[in-house]
Amino acid sequence: MRVAVNIISASKIYAPVKIQDLEDKRIVPKMMIRRRLTRNAKIMLYLADKCGFKGGKIVYASAFGELQSSVGITDSILNKTQISPTIFQNSVYNSAPSYFSLLNSDKDEIITVSAGMKSSKDALKIAALQALVSGERVLCVATECLDIKNIDEVNSCTSYLESGAGVVLEIAQDESDAQEIESLNDNGVIESLADLISVVNMNENGEKKIFIEL
């Protein structure tokens, strides 16, 4: 089964090591909260802002999740030092969308997806299903933050250690002019973001309606 969805808004961002301007001081004016945010959370908040999404259902995807926090925990265990409560709190996969919910008083549903290199593909399916069932707009967003110690020694999957993409979708009233998702992934972007990046690129090329296989 496939459904046609309208692309309401879309955004992407990535950098070889660290994204320099995520506008977090504007998006999160309270310093104490801003200091607690993970890099994934900052990227997710930036993408939601660029997509004009202020609240509603969210499907969030990441193949590697909060890798930086997880490394911090394992380093503390290895070195027999105290584990930071903030790092421990931030080590779960839903940290990024949870911060969005807290900052925007959003009480709607969050679904977190981690399916390896198919993460954004599966997230798009779930977001389309959520939009179909609820009749509401859904934010589908995926991020990856891989800037950890010695990453250069093991990285073989991306040219960008920080990356993210997001789209706001709604079910289309008809299938006219809907297009299949094309393989328009940017060279060097991690495969776990490939499908979502392709949708963003299609939108930038003028496509406003796509088919998503459920």
HELIX and SHEET records of a PDB file:
HELIX    1   1 ASP A   24  ILE A   27  1                                   4    
HELIX    2   2 MET A   31  ARG A   34  1                                   4    
HELIX    3   3 ARG A   39  LYS A   50  1                                  12    
HELIX    4   4 LEU A   67  ASN A   79  1                                  13    
HELIX    5   5 PRO A   85  GLN A   89  1                                   5    
HELIX    6   6 SER A   95  ASN A  104  1                                  10    
HELIX    7   7 GLY A  116  LYS A  118  5                                   3    
HELIX    8   8 SER A  119  SER A  134  1                                  16    
HELIX    9   9 ILE A  151  VAL A  154  1                                   4    
HELIX   10  10 GLU A  191  LEU A  193  5                                   3    
HELIX   11  11 ALA A  194  GLU A  204  1                                  11    
SHEET    1   A 6 ILE A 110  VAL A 113  0                                        
SHEET    2   A 6 LYS A  57  ALA A  61  1                                        
SHEET    3   A 6 VAL A 138  CYS A 145  1                                        
SHEET    4   A 6 GLU A 162  ILE A 171 -1                                        
SHEET    5   A 6 ARG A   2  ALA A  15 -1                                        
SHEET    6   A 6 LYS A 209  GLU A 213 -1                                        
END                                                                             
